[in-house]
Amino acid sequence: MTFTIFFATSTGKTEEIANRLTELLPGSEAKDVDNLDSSDELVRANALICCIPTWNTGADEARSGTAWDDLAQEIPNLDFTGKSVAILGLGDSSGYSDFFCDAMEELYTAFLQSGAKLIGKVPVTGYTFESSKSVIDGKFCGLPIDEDNESEFSDERLAKWVKQINSEA
């Protein structure tokens, strides 16, 4: 399965993680959603990894503060039926422990409504946080990464997750 990695970033950390994923997934390509011609580029991808930061903590919507916020409104009206979609979120588990990686849930819900096959859910064990909208049925709806406080775990988490999504796709 060939993944296209779509990301948006405010500080560069989400782009850095997207680029690290391309190294773990030979043949994959990273694309900044700020530079997409249209949402059709998402639809044309064989399989997607969507990397999103959380900035607008506590918000009910537009939680990433990036171009993903507008795309999340469009995605439910697009046809992703059966297409594999994995979501990766960046957050700060210490400074924003009550809203850890909340933006993942917005993309998860949007892609779910579009008929996508959502892959890459991970257990909450091993993470330090108080609350997250991205915990659904006891698991994160994608892979949370905390480059601010837990960067020492990122490589291992990414490698394990890549194996998981390859087996689920």
SVG drawing of the C-alpha trace seen along z (x, -y; Angstrom):
<svg xmlns="http://www.w3.org/2000/svg" viewBox="-21 -29 36 36">
<polyline fill="none" stroke="black" stroke-width="0.4" points="0.0,0.0 1.4,-3.4 0.5,-6.2 0.4,-9.9 1.2,-11.8 -0.8,-15.0 0.2,-17.5 -0.3,-21.1 2.0,-22.8 2.4,-26.0 5.8,-25.4 7.3,-22.9 7.0,-20.0 4.2,-18.3 6.1,-18.7 9.1,-17.1 7.1,-14.1 5.5,-13.8 9.0,-13.7 10.1,-11.1 7.2,-9.0 8.3,-9.2 11.6,-7.6 9.7,-4.8 7.3,-4.3 9.3,-3.9 7.5,-5.2 5.4,-7.6 5.3,-11.3 4.5,-14.2 2.3,-17.1 1.5,-20.3 -2.3,-20.8 -1.7,-24.5 -0.3,-23.9 -3.1,-21.6 -4.9,-22.7 -8.1,-21.2 -9.5,-18.6 -9.5,-16.3 -5.8,-15.6 -6.9,-13.9 -9.5,-11.8 -7.0,-10.8 -4.5,-9.4 -4.3,-5.6 -4.2,-5.7 -3.7,-8.6 -1.9,-9.5 -3.2,-12.8 -0.9,-14.7 -2.5,-17.4 -1.4,-19.6 -3.8,-20.8 -3.6,-24.6 -7.1,-25.8 -7.4,-23.8 -10.8,-23.5 -12.5,-24.5 -15.4,-22.5 -14.2,-22.8 -11.2,-24.3 -8.9,-22.8 -5.8,-22.7 -5.5,-26.3 -4.3,-25.2 -5.7,-24.5 -7.1,-21.2 -9.8,-23.2 -11.4,-24.1 -10.8,-20.7 -12.5,-19.0 -15.6,-20.8 -15.3,-19.5 -14.2,-15.9 -17.7,-14.5 -19.0,-15.6 -16.3,-13.7 -16.2,-10.0 -13.5,-8.1 -15.5,-4.8 -13.2,-2.0 -10.1,-4.1 -7.5,-3.6 -7.0,-6.7 -4.7,-6.9 -4.5,-10.0 -1.5,-11.3 -1.8,-14.2 0.7,-16.4 0.0,-17.8 1.4,-18.9 0.5,-16.4 1.9,-18.6 0.8,-22.2 -2.5,-21.1 -3.2,-17.9 -6.9,-18.4 -7.0,-18.8 -4.2,-16.4 -4.2,-15.9 -7.9,-16.9 -7.7,-17.9 -7.3,-14.2 -11.0,-13.6 -12.2,-16.3 -10.4,-14.5 -11.5,-11.1 -15.1,-12.1 -14.9,-13.9 -13.3,-10.8 -15.7,-8.5 -18.7,-10.4 -17.0,-10.2 -16.9,-6.4 -13.2,-6.0 -11.7,-2.9 -10.0,-4.4 -6.9,-2.6 -4.2,-3.2 -6.0,-3.5 -3.7,-3.1 -4.2,-2.3 -4.0,-5.2 -1.5,-3.3 1.9,-4.8 0.7,-8.4 0.4,-11.0 -2.6,-13.3 -5.8,-14.2 -8.4,-14.2 -8.6,-14.1 -11.5,-14.3 -9.5,-11.9 -10.0,-9.0 -12.9,-7.0 -14.1,-3.7 -11.0,-3.7 -8.4,-4.2 -6.8,-7.2 -8.4,-7.5 -4.9,-7.8 -1.3,-8.1 -0.6,-10.9 2.9,-12.4 4.2,-14.8 7.5,-16.3 7.5,-18.9 7.5,-16.5 7.9,-12.9 10.1,-13.2 12.2,-10.3 9.3,-8.0 8.5,-9.3 10.8,-7.1 9.6,-3.9 5.9,-5.0 6.3,-5.9 8.0,-2.6 5.4,-0.5 2.5,-2.5 3.9,-2.2 3.9,1.6 0.3,1.5 -1.1,-0.7 0.6,1.4 -1.1,4.5 -4.5,2.8 -4.5,1.1"/>
</svg>
